[in-house]
């Protein structure tokens, strides 16, 4: 039933977005390499692989983020659909594993695969470049945004994988409260999953830092590999704040400066937050 509510509008536009050329975006100091890997153990079926993005010229290990893709954007579509977002965040010093399962079907169990990615990479060759002294992160779009919310509400997974922050972009609605700091992102022109289905997830989340941002004019495909890709910098800043205790990152998310999420140059239809770090002067 859920799939039928938005699949036609999603499919009609998906081809335009998944193969488009990347836009210029703010990139970090590191070059980014990516590698296709075989994971196995994904429950959503189809492709059992993932793409790992990592800073190839960093001398230090980097925090880990597990990414979950949107409906119809799995398999070989993961990289062309999300390379601007994922390479952009990785270029600031993050290792990102992006699952490829459920290439064509809606899968509520994508949350299990998002966690499976974190388990697999612990014993992979990439383990040496991951900073396990820092907390890990969750990131997802659309169907993967729902997976991210569900993973963030999974107390056992949060403890087992030391998960410290989540970013759910244009997520399918799911009930429950995140147990970790979380950013819910949407757009005023999202006709696939409108803001009215996203804000209730923010409202339901209690006891942790939370952000709800509705970019004016953004469509459901704002996170995809087409201009203007406005979530990239804010995603990076949210993880900087909560995984690396970065004052600069926290200022971007919870501050009021010219580059801040709620008061900066990117126009917002609505932008609110609660539970900002105590060091923030808002």
C-alpha positions as CSV (number, residue, x, y, z in Angstrom):
1,X,0.0,0.0,0.0
2,X,2.8,2.4,0.9
3,X,4.6,1.7,-2.3
4,X,1.5,2.5,-4.4
5,X,1.2,5.9,-2.8
6,X,4.4,7.2,-4.3
7,X,5.9,4.7,-6.8
8,X,4.4,6.2,-9.9
9,X,5.6,9.7,-9.3
10,X,9.0,8.3,-8.2
11,X,9.4,6.1,-11.3
12,X,8.4,8.9,-13.7
13,X,11.2,11.1,-12.5
14,X,13.8,8.7,-11.4
15,X,15.4,8.2,-14.8
16,X,16.1,11.9,-15.1
17,X,17.9,12.0,-11.8
18,X,19.8,8.8,-11.5
19,X,22.0,9.3,-14.6
20,X,22.5,13.0,-14.5
21,X,25.9,14.6,-14.3
22,X,27.1,15.8,-10.9
23,X,26.9,19.4,-9.8
24,X,29.7,21.5,-8.3
25,X,29.5,21.3,-4.6
26,X,31.6,22.1,-1.6
27,X,34.3,19.4,-1.4
28,X,36.7,18.7,1.4
29,X,40.5,18.4,1.4
30,X,40.6,14.7,0.6
31,X,40.6,12.9,-2.7
32,X,37.9,10.1,-2.7
33,X,38.3,6.6,-3.9
34,X,35.4,4.1,-4.2
35,X,35.3,0.4,-4.5
36,X,32.6,-2.2,-5.2
37,X,32.6,-5.0,-2.6
38,X,30.8,-8.2,-2.0
39,X,29.1,-8.2,1.4
40,X,26.5,-11.1,1.4
41,X,24.0,-11.5,4.1
42,X,21.7,-8.7,3.0
43,X,18.1,-9.7,3.6
44,X,16.4,-7.4,1.0
45,X,17.6,-9.6,-1.8
46,X,18.9,-8.8,-5.2
47,X,22.4,-7.3,-5.3
48,X,24.5,-8.5,-2.4
49,X,27.2,-5.9,-2.8
50,X,28.0,-2.4,-1.6
51,X,30.1,0.6,-2.6
52,X,32.7,1.9,-0.2
53,X,33.7,5.5,-0.4
54,X,36.8,6.7,1.5
55,X,39.4,9.5,1.6
56,X,42.3,8.0,-0.2
57,X,45.0,10.6,0.8
58,X,44.3,10.9,4.5
59,X,46.9,10.0,7.0
60,X,44.4,9.4,9.8
61,X,41.5,6.9,10.2
62,X,38.0,8.3,9.6
63,X,34.6,7.8,11.2
64,X,32.2,5.3,9.5
65,X,28.8,6.1,8.0
66,X,26.4,3.4,6.7
67,X,24.1,4.6,3.9
68,X,20.8,3.3,2.8
69,X,19.4,4.2,-0.7
70,X,15.9,5.1,-1.9
71,X,13.4,3.0,-3.8
72,X,14.5,1.8,-7.2
73,X,18.0,3.3,-6.6
74,X,19.9,0.2,-5.5
75,X,22.2,-2.1,-7.4
76,X,24.2,-0.4,-10.1
77,X,22.2,2.8,-9.6
78,X,23.6,3.6,-6.2
79,X,26.8,5.4,-7.3
80,X,25.3,7.4,-10.2
81,X,22.3,8.3,-8.0
82,X,24.2,9.4,-5.0
83,X,27.9,10.1,-5.9
84,X,27.6,13.8,-5.3
85,X,26.3,13.4,-1.8
86,X,28.5,10.4,-0.8
87,X,31.7,11.6,-2.4
88,X,31.1,15.0,-1.0
89,X,30.7,13.8,2.6
90,X,33.6,11.3,2.2
91,X,35.9,14.1,1.0
92,X,35.8,15.7,4.5
93,X,37.2,12.5,6.1
94,X,34.5,9.9,6.3
95,X,34.3,6.2,5.2
96,X,30.9,5.5,3.8
97,X,29.5,2.0,3.0
98,X,26.5,2.2,0.7
99,X,24.5,-1.0,0.4
100,X,23.2,-2.1,-3.1
101,X,20.5,-4.6,-2.0
102,X,16.8,-4.2,-3.0
103,X,17.7,-2.7,-6.4
104,X,14.1,-2.8,-7.6
105,X,11.7,-3.5,-4.7
106,X,10.5,-1.7,-1.7
107,X,12.0,-3.4,1.4
108,X,11.1,-2.5,5.0
109,X,14.1,-4.7,6.1
110,X,16.6,-2.3,4.6
111,X,17.3,-1.2,8.2
112,X,18.7,-4.8,8.7
113,X,21.0,-4.4,5.7
114,X,22.1,-0.9,6.8
115,X,23.3,-2.6,10.1
116,X,24.7,-5.6,8.2
117,X,27.0,-3.2,6.3
118,X,28.4,-2.0,9.6
119,X,29.1,-5.5,10.8
120,X,30.7,-6.6,7.5
121,X,33.1,-3.7,7.3
122,X,34.5,-4.3,10.8
123,X,36.4,-7.4,9.5
124,X,37.1,-6.1,6.0
125,X,40.3,-4.6,4.6
126,X,38.8,-1.1,5.3
127,X,38.7,-1.6,9.0
128,X,42.2,-0.1,9.3
129,X,41.1,3.2,7.9
130,X,38.1,3.5,10.1
131,X,38.4,5.5,13.4
132,X,36.5,3.2,15.8
133,X,37.4,5.6,18.6
134,X,34.6,7.8,17.4
135,X,31.0,7.0,17.1
136,X,29.5,5.9,13.8
137,X,26.7,7.4,11.7
138,X,23.6,6.5,9.7
139,X,22.5,8.2,6.4
140,X,19.6,7.4,4.1
141,X,17.2,8.8,1.5
142,X,13.5,8.1,0.9
143,X,13.1,4.3,1.6
144,X,16.6,4.5,3.0
145,X,15.5,7.4,5.2
146,X,13.0,5.1,6.8
147,X,15.7,2.5,7.2
148,X,17.8,5.2,8.9
149,X,15.1,6.2,11.3
150,X,14.4,2.5,12.2
151,X,18.1,1.8,12.7
152,X,18.4,4.9,14.9
153,X,15.5,3.5,17.0
154,X,17.2,0.2,17.4
155,X,18.7,0.3,20.9
156,X,20.7,-3.0,20.4
157,X,22.3,-1.7,17.1
158,X,23.0,1.7,18.6
159,X,24.9,0.1,21.4
160,X,26.6,-2.7,19.4
161,X,27.9,-0.4,16.7
162,X,28.4,2.8,18.8
163,X,26.1,4.8,16.6
164,X,26.1,8.4,17.4
165,X,24.1,10.3,14.8
166,X,21.7,9.9,11.9
167,X,20.6,11.9,8.9
168,X,17.3,10.9,7.3
169,X,16.6,12.8,4.0
170,X,13.1,12.9,2.6
171,X,12.2,9.7,4.6
172,X,9.2,7.4,4.2
173,X,7.2,7.8,7.4
174,X,7.8,5.4,10.2
175,X,6.7,5.6,13.8
176,X,8.9,5.8,16.8
177,X,11.6,8.0,18.4
178,X,15.2,8.0,17.4
179,X,17.5,7.1,20.2
180,X,20.4,9.2,18.8
181,X,20.8,12.8,17.5
182,X,19.0,13.0,14.1
183,X,18.4,15.4,11.3
184,X,15.2,15.1,9.2
185,X,15.5,16.8,5.9
186,X,12.7,17.5,3.4
187,X,11.7,20.0,0.7
188,X,8.7,22.2,0.1
189,X,8.4,20.8,-3.5
190,X,8.6,17.2,-2.5
191,X,5.5,15.7,-4.0
192,X,6.6,12.1,-3.5
193,X,6.9,12.2,0.3
194,X,5.7,15.7,1.3
195,X,6.9,17.5,4.4
196,X,3.7,16.7,6.2
197,X,4.8,13.1,6.3
198,X,8.3,13.9,7.6
199,X,7.7,16.4,10.4
200,X,5.7,14.0,12.5
201,X,8.9,11.9,12.8
202,X,10.7,14.9,14.2
203,X,7.8,15.6,16.6
204,X,7.8,12.0,17.8
205,X,11.6,12.0,18.6
206,X,12.2,12.8,22.2
207,X,15.2,13.0,24.5
208,X,17.9,13.6,21.9
209,X,19.2,16.4,19.7
210,X,16.9,16.7,16.7
211,X,16.6,18.9,13.6
212,X,13.8,19.4,11.1
213,X,14.8,21.3,7.9
214,X,12.5,22.0,5.0
215,X,14.5,23.5,2.1
216,X,12.4,26.0,0.1
217,X,11.9,24.6,-3.4
218,X,13.6,21.3,-2.9
219,X,12.1,18.2,-4.5
220,X,12.3,14.6,-3.4
221,X,15.5,14.3,-5.4
222,X,17.6,17.0,-3.7
223,X,20.0,14.3,-2.3
224,X,20.6,12.8,-5.8
225,X,23.3,13.5,-8.2
226,X,21.8,16.7,-9.8
227,X,22.1,20.3,-8.8
228,X,21.9,22.0,-6.4
229,X,22.7,19.2,-3.8
230,X,22.1,21.4,-0.8
231,X,22.1,18.6,1.7
232,X,25.8,17.7,1.3
233,X,27.3,20.4,3.5
234,X,24.7,20.1,6.2
235,X,25.0,16.3,6.3
236,X,28.7,16.7,6.7
237,X,28.3,19.3,9.4
238,X,25.8,17.2,11.4
239,X,28.2,14.3,11.5
240,X,31.1,16.6,12.3
241,X,29.1,17.9,15.3
242,X,28.0,14.6,16.7
243,X,30.7,12.2,15.7
244,X,33.8,14.4,16.0
245,X,32.6,17.0,18.6
246,X,33.3,19.7,16.1
247,X,32.3,23.2,17.3
248,X,32.3,24.4,13.7
249,X,30.0,21.6,12.7
250,X,27.6,22.3,15.6
251,X,27.6,26.0,14.7
252,X,26.5,25.2,11.2
253,X,23.6,23.1,12.4
254,X,22.5,24.8,15.6
255,X,23.9,28.3,15.2
256,X,22.7,31.5,13.6
257,X,25.6,32.5,11.3
258,X,25.5,33.2,7.6
259,X,26.4,29.6,6.8
260,X,24.1,28.0,9.3
261,X,21.3,25.6,8.5
262,X,18.3,27.6,9.8
263,X,19.6,31.2,9.3
264,X,22.0,30.9,6.4
265,X,21.9,31.6,2.7
266,X,19.8,28.5,1.8
267,X,16.2,29.5,2.1
268,X,14.1,27.3,4.4
269,X,10.3,27.0,4.4
270,X,10.7,25.8,8.0
271,X,13.8,25.0,10.1
272,X,13.6,24.1,13.8
273,X,15.7,22.1,16.3
274,X,15.7,21.0,19.9
275,X,18.4,19.7,22.2
276,X,21.3,21.6,20.7
277,X,24.7,20.9,22.4
278,X,25.1,23.0,25.6
279,X,28.0,24.9,24.1
280,X,25.8,26.5,21.5
281,X,24.7,30.1,22.0
282,X,21.5,30.3,20.0
